[in-house]
Amino acid sequence: MDGALNATVARVRIALVQSEAVARLKVEQPVPNPPRRRRRSTVTAVYAGNKDGVPLFAKQKVVRVV
């Protein structure tokens, strides 16, 4: 039983050392942020037909992601 306990302690220590090494790598090399996407929306008039010879226009929202 004592051998199994020692093996478990050794495994936990190895895992701890590995996690510390990974954490150190993450701190030293920060990942650059992806570029922010801007949503630009404009409202345009779109021809929607005519009523009694009078042209009708409807609003249309156009969204561009830059």
MARBA-3410 file (N, C-alpha, C, O; in Angstrom, 1 decimal):
66
0.8,-1.2,0.0,0.0,0.0,0.0,0.9,1.3,0.0,0.5,2.3,-0.6 ~ 2.0,1.2,0.7,2.9,2.3,0.8,3.5,2.7,-0.6,3.6,3.9,-0.9 ~ 3.8,1.7,-1.4,4.3,1.9,-2.7,3.3,2.6,-3.6,3.7,3.4,-4.4 ~ 2.0,2.2,-3.5,1.0,2.8,-4.3,0.8,4.3,-3.9,0.6,5.1,-4.8 ~ 0.9,4.6,-2.6,0.8,5.9,-2.2,2.0,6.8,-2.7,1.8,7.9,-3.2
3.2,6.2,-2.7,4.3,7.0,-3.2,4.2,7.2,-4.7,4.5,8.3,-5.2 ~ 3.7,6.2,-5.4,3.5,6.4,-6.9,2.4,7.5,-7.1,2.6,8.3,-8.1 ~ 1.4,7.5,-6.3,0.4,8.5,-6.5,0.9,9.9,-6.2,0.7,10.9,-7.0 ~ 1.7,10.1,-5.2,2.3,11.3,-4.8,3.3,11.8,-6.0,3.3,12.9,-6.3 ~ 4.0,10.8,-6.5,4.9,11.2,-7.6,4.2,11.6,-8.8,4.6,12.6,-9.5
3.1,11.0,-9.1,2.2,11.4,-10.3,1.7,12.8,-10.1,1.6,13.6,-11.0 ~ 1.2,13.1,-8.9,0.7,14.4,-8.6,1.7,15.4,-8.7,1.5,16.5,-9.3 ~ 2.9,15.2,-8.2,4.1,16.1,-8.3,4.4,16.4,-9.8,4.6,17.5,-10.2 ~ 4.5,15.3,-10.6,4.8,15.5,-12.0,3.7,16.3,-12.7,4.0,17.2,-13.5 ~ 2.5,16.1,-12.4,1.4,16.8,-13.0,1.5,18.3,-12.6,1.2,19.2,-13.4
1.8,18.5,-11.4,1.9,19.9,-10.9,3.0,20.7,-11.6,2.9,21.8,-12.0 ~ 4.2,20.0,-11.7,5.3,20.6,-12.4,5.0,20.9,-13.9,5.3,22.0,-14.4 ~ 4.3,20.0,-14.5,3.9,20.2,-15.9,2.9,21.3,-16.1,3.1,22.1,-17.0 ~ 2.0,21.4,-15.2,1.0,22.5,-15.3,1.6,23.8,-15.0,1.3,24.8,-15.6 ~ 2.6,23.9,-14.1,3.3,25.2,-13.9,4.1,25.6,-15.1,4.2,26.7,-15.5
4.7,24.6,-15.8,5.5,24.9,-17.0,4.6,25.4,-18.1,5.0,26.3,-18.8 ~ 3.4,24.8,-18.2,2.5,25.3,-19.3,2.0,26.7,-18.9,1.9,27.5,-19.8 ~ 1.7,26.9,-17.7,1.3,28.3,-17.2,2.4,29.3,-17.5,2.1,30.4,-17.9 ~ 3.6,28.9,-17.3,4.7,29.9,-17.5,4.9,30.2,-19.0,5.1,31.3,-19.4 ~ 4.7,29.2,-19.9,4.7,29.4,-21.3,3.6,30.3,-21.8,3.8,31.2,-22.6
2.4,30.2,-21.2,1.3,31.0,-21.6,1.6,32.5,-21.2,1.2,33.4,-21.9 ~ 2.2,32.7,-20.0,2.5,34.0,-19.6,3.6,34.7,-20.4,3.5,35.9,-20.8 ~ 4.6,33.9,-20.8,5.7,34.5,-21.6,5.3,34.8,-23.0,5.8,35.8,-23.6 ~ 4.4,34.0,-23.6,4.0,34.2,-25.0,2.5,34.4,-25.1,1.8,33.5,-25.4 ~ 2.1,35.7,-24.9,0.6,35.9,-25.0,0.2,35.8,-26.4,0.9,36.2,-27.3
-1.0,35.3,-26.6,-1.5,35.1,-28.0,-2.1,36.5,-28.4,-2.9,37.0,-27.7 ~ -1.7,37.0,-29.6,-2.3,38.3,-30.0,-3.8,38.1,-30.3,-4.3,37.1,-30.8 ~ -4.5,39.2,-29.9,-6.0,39.2,-30.1,-6.3,39.3,-31.6,-5.7,39.9,-32.4 ~ -7.4,38.6,-32.0,-7.8,38.7,-33.4,-8.4,40.1,-33.6,-8.8,40.7,-32.7 ~ -8.3,40.6,-34.9,-8.8,41.9,-35.1,-10.3,42.1,-34.8,-11.1,41.2,-35.1
-10.6,43.2,-34.2,-12.0,43.4,-33.9,-12.8,43.7,-35.1,-12.4,44.4,-36.1 ~ -14.0,43.1,-35.2,-14.9,43.3,-36.3,-15.9,44.5,-36.1,-16.6,44.5,-35.0 ~ -15.9,45.4,-37.0,-16.9,46.5,-36.8,-18.1,46.3,-37.7,-18.0,45.9,-38.8 ~ -19.2,46.5,-37.1,-20.5,46.4,-37.9,-20.9,47.8,-38.2,-21.3,48.6,-37.4 ~ -20.9,48.1,-39.5,-21.4,49.4,-40.0,-22.8,49.1,-40.7,-22.9,48.3,-41.6
-23.7,49.9,-40.3,-25.1,49.7,-40.9,-25.5,51.1,-41.5,-25.4,52.1,-40.9 ~ -26.1,51.0,-42.7,-26.6,52.2,-43.3,-28.0,51.9,-43.8,-28.3,50.7,-44.2 ~ -28.9,52.9,-43.8,-30.2,52.7,-44.2,-30.3,53.3,-45.6,-30.0,54.5,-45.8 ~ -30.8,52.5,-46.6,-31.0,53.0,-47.9,-32.4,52.9,-48.3,-33.2,52.1,-47.8 ~ -32.8,53.7,-49.3,-34.1,53.7,-49.9,-34.2,52.7,-51.0,-33.3,52.8,-51.9
-35.1,51.8,-51.1,-35.2,50.8,-52.1,-36.6,51.0,-52.8,-37.6,51.2,-52.1 ~ -36.6,51.0,-54.1,-37.8,51.2,-54.8,-38.7,50.0,-54.6,-38.3,48.8,-54.7 ~ -40.0,50.3,-54.2,-40.9,49.2,-53.8,-42.1,49.2,-54.7,-43.2,48.6,-54.3 ~ -42.1,49.8,-55.8,-43.2,49.8,-56.7,-43.9,51.2,-56.7,-43.3,52.2,-56.2 ~ -45.1,51.3,-57.3,-45.7,52.5,-57.3,-47.2,52.3,-57.0,-47.8,51.3,-57.2
-47.8,53.4,-56.5,-49.2,53.4,-56.2,-49.9,54.6,-56.8,-49.5,55.7,-56.5 ~ -50.8,54.4,-57.7,-51.5,55.5,-58.4,-50.5,56.4,-59.1,-50.6,57.6,-59.2 ~ -49.4,55.8,-59.7,-48.4,56.6,-60.5,-47.4,57.2,-59.6,-46.5,57.9,-60.1 ~ -47.5,57.1,-58.3,-46.5,57.7,-57.3,-45.5,56.6,-56.9,-45.9,55.6,-56.4 ~ -44.2,56.8,-57.1,-43.3,55.8,-56.7,-43.2,55.7,-55.2,-43.2,56.6,-54.5
-43.1,54.4,-54.8,-43.0,54.1,-53.3,-41.6,53.6,-53.0,-41.0,52.8,-53.8 ~ -41.1,54.1,-51.9,-39.7,53.6,-51.5,-39.8,53.0,-50.1,-40.6,53.4,-49.3 ~ -39.1,52.0,-49.9,-39.0,51.3,-48.6,-37.6,51.5,-48.0,-36.6,51.5,-48.8 ~ -37.5,51.5,-46.7,-36.2,51.5,-46.1,-35.6,50.1,-46.0,-36.3,49.2,-45.7 ~ -34.3,50.1,-46.3,-33.6,48.8,-46.2,-32.3,49.0,-45.4,-31.6,50.0,-45.8
-32.1,48.2,-44.4,-30.9,48.4,-43.6,-29.8,47.4,-44.2,-30.1,46.2,-44.3 ~ -28.7,48.0,-44.5,-27.6,47.2,-45.0,-26.5,47.2,-44.0,-26.0,48.2,-43.5 ~ -26.1,46.0,-43.6,-25.1,45.9,-42.5,-23.8,45.3,-43.1,-23.8,44.3,-43.8 ~ -22.7,46.0,-43.0,-21.4,45.6,-43.5,-20.5,45.3,-42.2,-20.5,46.0,-41.3 ~ -19.8,44.2,-42.3,-18.9,43.8,-41.3,-17.5,44.1,-41.8,-17.0,43.4,-42.8
-16.8,45.1,-41.2,-15.5,45.5,-41.7,-14.4,44.9,-40.8,-13.2,45.1,-41.1
END
